[in-house]
Amino acid sequence: MANIILLGAPGSGKGSQAAAIIKEFRIPQISTGDMLREARKMGTEMGMLAAHYMDSGELVPDEVVIGIVKERLAMDDCKNGFILDGFPRTIPQAQTLDGVLRELGIELNHVIEIDVPDELIIPRITGRRSCPSCKRPYHVAFLKPRSENVCDDCSETLVQRSDDTEEAVNVRLEAYKMKTAPLAEYYKKSGKLRVVDGVGDMKEISARIFAILA
Ligand code: AMP
């Protein structure tokens, strides 16, 4: 069974690696960031509440994210496994998750932390762009489109996430260090934590992760 948590700083590649894992293992990716962005797009009350935290790079209050994850984990498609990407991000979230999994009779199998040095994070994030239509990811230096700022597939003008600015990234990194990094210790105690070197080619990093999941 593959019940997985992916940990790592913003820009460590959690989203890209989660995409590779769901393809291989055919399990759903539960990304709280994606769910919150979707809620904002739909204009729900929760989305509106989350918006100002997200844009400034702060964490959304625990009770908001915990609520959405609880509902999502209870869905049928999580019965054969899931990958949590961007959750938990605080110790209270991790403790609540333990309780939710116990209630649902689900055992956590792997906690994988993707480790990337700080100095690589800011250029990785601030250069990120994506196609608003097909969501294809790009980077201004590392993954350029054929013509500048235009999607190779749909010719749409690329966009930048509102929290991928240098100012918001600094706040996100601080939140990560203060609130999320202590989770490594939390999961080390349960013997589930594995740390993967997140520097290198995306496929190489996937191979490191698959070796753990195999
Ligand atoms: P991400 O896409 O994972 O980088 O998340 C983008 C933003 O959504 C974060 O900077 C937070 O504002 C919010 N967010 C996502 N997941 C969580 C979480 N587990 N706890 C609190 N805030 C979150």
Residues whose N, C-alpha, C, O or C-beta is under 5 A from the ligand:
A	BS01	AMP	T32 G33 D34 L36 Y53 M54 G57 E58 L59 V60 V65 G86 F87 P88 R89
